[in-house]
Amino acid sequence: MQHRIVVLGAGYTGAIAAGRLARRLRPEDVTITLVNPEPDFVERVRLHQLAAGQDLKARPFRAMFAGTGVRLKLAGVTAVDVERKAVTVAAADGPEPGAEEVLEYDTLVYALGSGWNDGGVPGATEHAHELSSRAGALRLRDRLAALADGRSVVVVGGGLTGVEAVTEIAEAHPRLDVSLAVRGTLGDWLSEKGRAHLRKVTGRLGITVHEHAAVDSVGYNHVTTADGRSLPADVTVWTTGFATHGLARSTALELADDGRIVVDGTMRSVSHPDVYAVGDAARALGAEDKPLRMSCASGVPMAWQAADAIAARLTGVKVPEVPLRYFNQCVSLGRGEGLIQFVTADDRSVDRALTGRLAAFYKEVVCKGAAWGVANPTMGLPARRRPVVTAGARTAPGPVPADAPTV
């Protein structure tokens, strides 16, 4: 009997997990179905570049997973029943878009990620642009291109996404009046050297920084801060954080308060051992037992951990469990500038930072490396496959969907 593995979501974590499983396991022992509504991989860490007007390389999944045995199912996930071990999906293409189908699994990898979080701020959903999806980045791209010279753009949020977005937009559109609204002070999570460099770059790009400016409402042409300031904003870009996919809340999985699935050190659900969660969807603990932040830097090693643990349990070998830790935060500040902030294992800044063009090159290498890892999911395939010694508890193999071809 083939053990049925279903992976939900093909962002960095889902795609890497599916490819790594294909590298670890034999196709005669397992089926691996990767469910995703889009046919191309989205480089989420580059969406600020897309929004600013740059074109990104197309990365179709069918080419990436060709010859691996991973089955691509173009569909959106509508329900997960962890008691029945079944997933309901709605076709994203084909002769009957929207037609629902049930996929049964023996092992589920939940990698549905996160979307933008408006924080409940009035007007944010109606008037602000988001950068958590390709569709959102493209809408923002069109809006920025249509603005007349001198019109105002306000990026709300001073974290990594906000800083990367505001510098990219200001560099690509010097004719616009670009500003950044931050709750505290600019770069307050960085070292002294990192903060100084960030101020230098934003100043050179002509970005106005509004500090201690928590935004509590968004209008069609302005934002209002908690202390009563009204900032003109022909375009508002909202980057204050991410929210998990709401689907998990409708399941019986144990969740943290923020909606993330609680997992152990191998990314296995603490309530349902046949479910693994990776990336932004999972609440995993890193150094000092601190929850890992939502990021590609967290998600990729989580995917490695989950795939290796699943393969080990199926093949009867020792389950690896490598402590997850941080080394640095990589920040692009436009195309020619960057900031690499070195951090402790639990993600606190230390007094070491790399800046300038070398830092920009470093960040570009990191981004390309992450994309390469997704695009080459089964490097070393022949030497690493092991036979499955346990196929899971079920009586017969499930059918392979006709419209989920082996790619």
Secondary structure, 3 states (H helix, E strand, C coil): CCEEEEEECCCHHHHHHHHHHHHHECCCCEEEEEEECCCECCCHHHHHHHHHCCCCCCCEHHHHCCCCCEEEEEEEEEEEECCCCEEEEEECCCCCCCCEEEEECCEEEECCCEEECCCCCCCHHHHEEECCCHHHHHHHHHHHHHCCCCCEEEEECCCHHHHHHHHHHHHHCCCCEEEEECCCCCCCCCCHHHHHHHHHHHHHCCCEEECCCCEEEECCCEEEECCCCEEECCEEEECCCEEECHHHHHCCCCECCCCCEEECCCCEECCCCCEEECHHHEECECHHHCECCCCHHHHHHHHHHHHHHHHHHHHCCCCCCCCCCCCEEEEECCCCCEEEEEECCCCCEEEEEEEHHHHHHHHHHHHHHHHHHHHCCCCCHHHHCECCCCCCCCCCCCCCCCCCCEC
